[in-house]
Amino acid sequence: MTAVDAEVQKMIELKRREFSFEVLPKFSKNEDIIKLENTIEQAVENYKMLLQMSKHEDAHNVKGKIRDLKFAKEHLFNVMNLDFTKPTQKLRNMAKESKIDLKDPFVLEEFKVMQELNLEDMRRMQNGQKPLSEVETKERRKQAIEVLQNKQMHENNRAAADRIW
């Protein structure tokens, strides 16, 4: 499995270069990660059993699935732990060109919404379902933004009331 781990590490390093934000140095685990770890453990046991039974072709196929599962786990770890306060230089340049303030709380919340939608797609794929369609994603994003706008309006009203009293 050492070769698989090295291959997964290279794949993750390439994937991290595509990210628009740095990844937090301390990772948090959640139920999704724990499920993937358990699935990986079971797959490794199956792999070993197939090798003992001299079913090399089946073992080779399981080894490929183990690689994919390990990559999915590491990718999920990274996506869950993006640090939205630390954009990459590429994103800072794009934001500057587009006149977007990456420190604006609403912009930061929008990134969190996008992160949650990506996580939802990953969960769906883990369960054998297709990712959300473009229309479904737009609708979920719209709903999340409405919640954020209502929250912001409520906070603004509270702040105004506090200034009055």
GROMACS elastic network, one bead per residue, 0.5 to 0.9 nm:
[ bonds ]
;  ai    aj funct       b0    kb
    1     4     6  0.50459   500
    1     5     6  0.61742   500
    1     6     6  0.86583   500
    1    44     6  0.85307   500
    1    63     6  0.82224   500
    1    66     6  0.89441   500
    1    67     6  0.88806   500
    2     5     6  0.50243   500
    2     6     6  0.61941   500
    2     7     6  0.85996   500
    3     6     6  0.51045   500
    3     7     6  0.61656   500
    3     8     6  0.85957   500
    4     7     6  0.50575   500
    4     8     6  0.61035   500
    4     9     6  0.85479   500
    4    63     6  0.78988   500
    4    64     6  0.84061   500
    4    66     6  0.79886   500
    4    67     6  0.58084   500
    4    70     6  0.86428   500
    5     8     6  0.50714   500
    5     9     6  0.61024   500
    5    10     6  0.87157   500
    5    67     6  0.74422   500
    5    70     6  0.77856   500
    5    71     6  0.89079   500
    6     9     6  0.50533   500
    6    10     6  0.63539   500
    6    11     6  0.87069   500
    7    10     6  0.52197   500
    7    11     6  0.62798   500
    7    12     6  0.87049   500
    7    67     6  0.78652   500
    8    12     6  0.61171   500
    8    13     6  0.85771   500
    8    67     6  0.64611   500
    8    68     6  0.80759   500
    8    70     6  0.67665   500
    8    71     6  0.55085   500
    8    74     6  0.82612   500
    9    12     6  0.51068   500
    9    13     6  0.61589   500
    9    14     6  0.86922   500
    9    71     6  0.79731   500
    9    74     6  0.84929   500
   10    13     6  0.51002   500
   10    14     6  0.63213   500
   10    15     6  0.86452   500
   11    14     6  0.52333   500
   11    15     6  0.62044   500
   11    16     6  0.87007   500
   11    71     6  0.73480   500
   12    16     6  0.60052   500
   12    17     6  0.86716   500
   12    71     6  0.69250   500
   12    74     6  0.69646   500
   12    75     6  0.66387   500
   12    78     6  0.87946   500
   13    16     6  0.51912   500
   13    17     6  0.66114   500
   14    17     6  0.53870   500
   14    18     6  0.71706   500
   15    18     6  0.53819   500
   15    19     6  0.70438   500
   15    75     6  0.78401   500
   16    19     6  0.52070   500
   16    20     6  0.86501   500
   16    21     6  0.89039   500
   16    22     6  0.83343   500
   16    23     6  0.83277   500
   16    75     6  0.84549   500
   16    78     6  0.78252   500
   17    20     6  0.81328   500
   19    22     6  0.72750   500
   19    23     6  0.86406   500
   19    79     6  0.86293   500
   19    82     6  0.85368   500
   19    87     6  0.89133   500
   19    88     6  0.78810   500
   20    82     6  0.87968   500
   20    84     6  0.87760   500
   20    86     6  0.87892   500
   20    87     6  0.58083   500
   20    88     6  0.53713   500
   20    89     6  0.83367   500
   20    90     6  0.72690   500
   20    91     6  0.57648   500
   20    92     6  0.89119   500
   21    82     6  0.60345   500
   21    83     6  0.59989   500
   21    84     6  0.60832   500
   21    85     6  0.78930   500
   21    86     6  0.56684   500
   21    88     6  0.51897   500
   21    89     6  0.89196   500
   21    91     6  0.78448   500
   22    25     6  0.88949   500
   22    81     6  0.86793   500
   22    82     6  0.59632   500
   22    83     6  0.55787   500
   22    84     6  0.76423   500
   22    85     6  0.85251   500
   22    86     6  0.56987   500
   22    87     6  0.62698   500
   22    88     6  0.65643   500
   23    26     6  0.85676   500
   23    27     6  0.85228   500
   23    78     6  0.61522   500
   23    79     6  0.78001   500
   23    80     6  0.86831   500
   23    81     6  0.55909   500
   23    83     6  0.54578   500
   23    84     6  0.87232   500
   23    86     6  0.84049   500
   24    27     6  0.64992   500
   24    78     6  0.81248   500
   24    81     6  0.54774   500
   24    82     6  0.59774   500
   24    83     6  0.55762   500
   25    81     6  0.83645   500
   26    81     6  0.80496   500
   27    77     6  0.68364   500
   27    78     6  0.78423   500
   27    80     6  0.81835   500
   27    81     6  0.61218   500
   28    77     6  0.75586   500
   28    80     6  0.77503   500
   28    81     6  0.70061   500
   29    32     6  0.79607   500
   29    33     6  0.59827   500
   29    34     6  0.72433   500
   29    77     6  0.73725   500
   29    80     6  0.86607   500
   30    33     6  0.54751   500
   30    34     6  0.64146   500
   30    35     6  0.87990   500
   31    34     6  0.50857   500
   31    35     6  0.61238   500
   31    36     6  0.86364   500
   32    35     6  0.51960   500
   32    36     6  0.63161   500
   32    37     6  0.87204   500
   32    73     6  0.84740   500
   32    76     6  0.84038   500
   32   123     6  0.75909   500
   33    36     6  0.51068   500
   33    37     6  0.61737   500
   33    38     6  0.86789   500
   33    73     6  0.61539   500
   33    74     6  0.87064   500
   33    76     6  0.74047   500
   33    77     6  0.72509   500
   34    37     6  0.50412   500
   34    38     6  0.62434   500
   34    39     6  0.86292   500
   35    38     6  0.51579   500
   35    39     6  0.61901   500
   35    40     6  0.86058   500
   36    40     6  0.60692   500
   36    41     6  0.85957   500
   36    69     6  0.69815   500
   36    70     6  0.79398   500
   36    72     6  0.80976   500
   36    73     6  0.61557   500
   36   126     6  0.87871   500
   37    40     6  0.50455   500
   37    41     6  0.62216   500
   37    42     6  0.87155   500
   37    69     6  0.85253   500
   37    70     6  0.80992   500
   37    73     6  0.74547   500
   38    41     6  0.51045   500
   38    42     6  0.63141   500
   38    43     6  0.86431   500
   39    42     6  0.51581   500
   39    43     6  0.61593   500
   39    44     6  0.86656   500
   39    66     6  0.88599   500
   39    69     6  0.79498   500
   40    43     6  0.50070   500
   40    44     6  0.61319   500
   40    45     6  0.86246   500
   40    65     6  0.88722   500
   40    66     6  0.61667   500
   40    69     6  0.64467   500
   40    70     6  0.70179   500
   41    44     6  0.51680   500
   41    45     6  0.63175   500
   41    46     6  0.87106   500
   41    66     6  0.89512   500
   42    45     6  0.51322   500
   42    46     6  0.62448   500
   42    47     6  0.86168   500
   43    47     6  0.60795   500
   43    48     6  0.86753   500
   43    62     6  0.68475   500
   43    63     6  0.80699   500
   43    65     6  0.79118   500
   43    66     6  0.63255   500
   44    48     6  0.62517   500
   44    49     6  0.86078   500
   44    62     6  0.80538   500
   44    63     6  0.77673   500
   44    66     6  0.70186   500
   45    48     6  0.51917   500
   45    49     6  0.62090   500
   45    50     6  0.86449   500
   46    49     6  0.50574   500
   46    50     6  0.61042   500
   46    51     6  0.86220   500
   46    59     6  0.79325   500
   46    62     6  0.76460   500
   47    50     6  0.51843   500
   47    51     6  0.63018   500
   47    52     6  0.87479   500
   47    58     6  0.81349   500
   47    59     6  0.51626   500
   47    60     6  0.80119   500
   47    61     6  0.88514   500
   47    62     6  0.59545   500
   47    63     6  0.65949   500
   47    66     6  0.87615   500
   48    51     6  0.51448   500
   48    52     6  0.62969   500
   48    53     6  0.87016   500
   48    59     6  0.76777   500
   49    52     6  0.50844   500
   49    53     6  0.62579   500
   49    54     6  0.86911   500
   49    55     6  0.87557   500
   49    59     6  0.83996   500
   50    54     6  0.62062   500
   50    55     6  0.51611   500
   50    56     6  0.68514   500
   50    57     6  0.89258   500
   50    58     6  0.68348   500
   50    59     6  0.54026   500
   50    62     6  0.88959   500
   51    55     6  0.57689   500
   51    56     6  0.59177   500
   51    58     6  0.85534   500
   51    59     6  0.60663   500
   52    55     6  0.76307   500
   53    56     6  0.82670   500
   54    57     6  0.87221   500
   54    59     6  0.85049   500
   55    58     6  0.55449   500
   55    59     6  0.61131   500
   55    60     6  0.86745   500
   56    60     6  0.59831   500
   56    61     6  0.86240   500
   57    60     6  0.50458   500
   57    61     6  0.63980   500
   57    62     6  0.87673   500
   58    61     6  0.51130   500
   58    62     6  0.62709   500
   58    63     6  0.85907   500
   59    62     6  0.50607   500
   59    63     6  0.60582   500
   59    64     6  0.87007   500
   60    63     6  0.50309   500
   60    64     6  0.64504   500
   60    65     6  0.88575   500
   61    64     6  0.52052   500
   61    65     6  0.65005   500
   61    66     6  0.87788   500
   62    66     6  0.61361   500
   62    67     6  0.86467   500
   63    67     6  0.63026   500
   63    68     6  0.87129   500
   64    67     6  0.50944   500
   64    68     6  0.63303   500
   64    69     6  0.86763   500
   65    69     6  0.60597   500
   65    70     6  0.85013   500
   66    69     6  0.50342   500
   66    70     6  0.60480   500
   66    71     6  0.84678   500
   67    70     6  0.51734   500
   67    71     6  0.61230   500
   67    72     6  0.85611   500
   68    71     6  0.50908   500
   68    72     6  0.60913   500
   68    73     6  0.86206   500
   69    73     6  0.61498   500
   69    74     6  0.86518   500
   70    73     6  0.50715   500
   70    74     6  0.62091   500
   70    75     6  0.84675   500
   71    74     6  0.51680   500
   71    75     6  0.59194   500
   71    76     6  0.83658   500
   72    75     6  0.51031   500
   72    76     6  0.59577   500
   72    77     6  0.84804   500
   72   122     6  0.83659   500
   72   126     6  0.89032   500
   73    76     6  0.51208   500
   73    77     6  0.61305   500
   73    78     6  0.87055   500
   74    78     6  0.62691   500
   74    79     6  0.86841   500
   75    78     6  0.51244   500
   75    79     6  0.61514   500
   75    80     6  0.85004   500
   76    79     6  0.51206   500
   76    80     6  0.59591   500
   76    81     6  0.84873   500
   76   119     6  0.74293   500
   76   122     6  0.77484   500
   77    80     6  0.53127   500
   77    81     6  0.63103   500
   77    82     6  0.89591   500
   78    81     6  0.51784   500
   78    82     6  0.63139   500
   79    82     6  0.55624   500
   79   115     6  0.70910   500
   79   118     6  0.82128   500
   79   119     6  0.75994   500
   80   115     6  0.74809   500
   80   116     6  0.84743   500
   80   119     6  0.75724   500
   82    85     6  0.88593   500
   82    86     6  0.85272   500
   82   115     6  0.85159   500
   83    86     6  0.55725   500
   83    87     6  0.75734   500
   84    87     6  0.62778   500
   84   102     6  0.85854   500
   84   103     6  0.89608   500
   84   108     6  0.65378   500
   84   111     6  0.72555   500
   84   112     6  0.80108   500
   85   102     6  0.80015   500
   85   103     6  0.72963   500
   85   108     6  0.79708   500
   87    90     6  0.80142   500
   87    91     6  0.60044   500
   87    92     6  0.63491   500
   87   102     6  0.80439   500
   88    91     6  0.53045   500
   88    92     6  0.62976   500
   88    93     6  0.87078   500
   89    93     6  0.61342   500
   89    94     6  0.86002   500
   90    93     6  0.52267   500
   90    94     6  0.62974   500
   90    95     6  0.86610   500
   91    95     6  0.59794   500
   91    96     6  0.84278   500
   92    95     6  0.50693   500
   92    96     6  0.60460   500
   92    97     6  0.86210   500
   92   100     6  0.89675   500
   92   102     6  0.76511   500
   93    96     6  0.50802   500
   93    97     6  0.62336   500
   93    98     6  0.86132   500
   94    97     6  0.51738   500
   94    98     6  0.61782   500
   94    99     6  0.84280   500
   94   100     6  0.84021   500
   95    98     6  0.50168   500
   95    99     6  0.57374   500
   95   101     6  0.68748   500
   95   102     6  0.70019   500
   96   100     6  0.61481   500
   96   101     6  0.76898   500
   96   102     6  0.89364   500
   97   100     6  0.78645   500
  100   103     6  0.88190   500
  100   104     6  0.83903   500
  100   107     6  0.81792   500
  101   104     6  0.54496   500
  101   107     6  0.73364   500
  102   105     6  0.81727   500
  102   107     6  0.61930   500
  102   108     6  0.68111   500
  103   106     6  0.85300   500
  103   107     6  0.71115   500
  103   108     6  0.67813   500
  104   107     6  0.52487   500
  104   108     6  0.63305   500
  104   109     6  0.87201   500
  105   108     6  0.50018   500
  105   109     6  0.61241   500
  105   110     6  0.85849   500
  106   109     6  0.50393   500
  106   110     6  0.61965   500
  106   111     6  0.87785   500
  106   148     6  0.76223   500
  106   149     6  0.83134   500
  106   152     6  0.83123   500
  107   111     6  0.64353   500
  107   112     6  0.87960   500
  108   111     6  0.51642   500
  108   112     6  0.64555   500
  108   113     6  0.88152   500
  109   113     6  0.62464   500
  109   114     6  0.86757   500
  109   145     6  0.85069   500
  109   148     6  0.74866   500
  110   113     6  0.50098   500
  110   114     6  0.62837   500
  110   115     6  0.85918   500
  110   141     6  0.86132   500
  110   144     6  0.84982   500
  110   145     6  0.72380   500
  110   148     6  0.85367   500
  111   114     6  0.50408   500
  111   115     6  0.61179   500
  111   116     6  0.86527   500
  112   116     6  0.61662   500
  112   117     6  0.86164   500
  113   116     6  0.51343   500
  113   117     6  0.62506   500
  113   118     6  0.86790   500
  113   141     6  0.68463   500
  113   144     6  0.66880   500
  113   145     6  0.79040   500
  114   117     6  0.51027   500
  114   118     6  0.62457   500
  114   119     6  0.86411   500
  114   141     6  0.75073   500
  115   118     6  0.51206   500
  115   119     6  0.61981   500
  115   120     6  0.86142   500
  116   120     6  0.60907   500
  116   121     6  0.86378   500
  117   121     6  0.62972   500
  117   122     6  0.87312   500
  117   132     6  0.86123   500
  117   137     6  0.72519   500
  117   140     6  0.78893   500
  117   141     6  0.77822   500
  118   121     6  0.50946   500
  118   122     6  0.63299   500
  118   123     6  0.87315   500
  118   131     6  0.88891   500
  119   122     6  0.50330   500
  119   123     6  0.62240   500
  119   124     6  0.86115   500
  120   123     6  0.50696   500
  120   124     6  0.61625   500
  120   125     6  0.86684   500
  120   131     6  0.79250   500
  120   132     6  0.82982   500
  121   124     6  0.50563   500
  121   125     6  0.62366   500
  121   126     6  0.86441   500
  121   129     6  0.87120   500
  121   130     6  0.76833   500
  121   132     6  0.62972   500
  122   125     6  0.51471   500
  122   126     6  0.61962   500
  122   127     6  0.87042   500
  122   131     6  0.73626   500
  123   126     6  0.50470   500
  123   127     6  0.63446   500
  123   128     6  0.88061   500
  123   129     6  0.84618   500
  123   131     6  0.86058   500
  124   127     6  0.51527   500
  124   128     6  0.64466   500
  124   130     6  0.62738   500
  124   131     6  0.59770   500
  124   132     6  0.81691   500
  125   130     6  0.58013   500
  125   131     6  0.62963   500
  126   129     6  0.72803   500
  127   130     6  0.88076   500
  129   132     6  0.89342   500
  130   133     6  0.81640   500
  132   135     6  0.79055   500
  132   136     6  0.56476   500
  132   137     6  0.58081   500
  133   136     6  0.50937   500
  133   137     6  0.60483   500
  133   138     6  0.85334   500
  134   137     6  0.50823   500
  134   138     6  0.61402   500
  134   139     6  0.86273   500
  135   138     6  0.51639   500
  135   139     6  0.62347   500
  135   140     6  0.87076   500
  136   139     6  0.50772   500
  136   140     6  0.61534   500
  136   141     6  0.84876   500
  137   140     6  0.51471   500
  137   141     6  0.60082   500
  137   142     6  0.84482   500
  138   141     6  0.50379   500
  138   142     6  0.60003   500
  138   143     6  0.86022   500
  139   142     6  0.50114   500
  139   143     6  0.62049   500
  139   144     6  0.86198   500
  140   143     6  0.50998   500
  140   144     6  0.61548   500
  140   145     6  0.85844   500
  141   144     6  0.50779   500
  141   145     6  0.60953   500
  141   146     6  0.85718   500
  142   145     6  0.51503   500
  142   146     6  0.61983   500
  142   147     6  0.87257   500
  143   146     6  0.51277   500
  143   147     6  0.63656   500
  143   148     6  0.87453   500
  144   147     6  0.51146   500
  144   148     6  0.62903   500
  144   149     6  0.86777   500
  145   149     6  0.60431   500
  145   150     6  0.85082   500
  146   149     6  0.50173   500
  146   150     6  0.60993   500
  146   151     6  0.84649   500
  147   150     6  0.51486   500
  147   151     6  0.60965   500
  147   152     6  0.85844   500
  148   152     6  0.60769   500
  148   153     6  0.85323   500
  149   152     6  0.50172   500
  149   153     6  0.60544   500
  149   154     6  0.84980   500
  150   153     6  0.50388   500
  150   154     6  0.60715   500
  150   155     6  0.85780   500
  151   154     6  0.50815   500
  151   155     6  0.62056   500
  151   156     6  0.86170   500
  152   155     6  0.50636   500
  152   156     6  0.61026   500
  152   157     6  0.85631   500
  153   156     6  0.50308   500
  153   157     6  0.61090   500
  153   158     6  0.85401   500
  154   157     6  0.50992   500
  154   158     6  0.61234   500
  154   159     6  0.85821   500
  155   158     6  0.50299   500
  155   159     6  0.60970   500
  155   160     6  0.85590   500
  156   159     6  0.50664   500
  156   160     6  0.61280   500
  156   161     6  0.85769   500
  157   160     6  0.50429   500
  157   161     6  0.61093   500
  157   162     6  0.85413   500
  158   161     6  0.50427   500
  158   162     6  0.61118   500
  158   163     6  0.86666   500
  159   162     6  0.50391   500
  159   163     6  0.63057   500
  159   164     6  0.87637   500
  160   163     6  0.51440   500
  160   164     6  0.63780   500
  160   165     6  0.88481   500
  161   164     6  0.50792   500
  161   165     6  0.62621   500
  162   165     6  0.52505   500
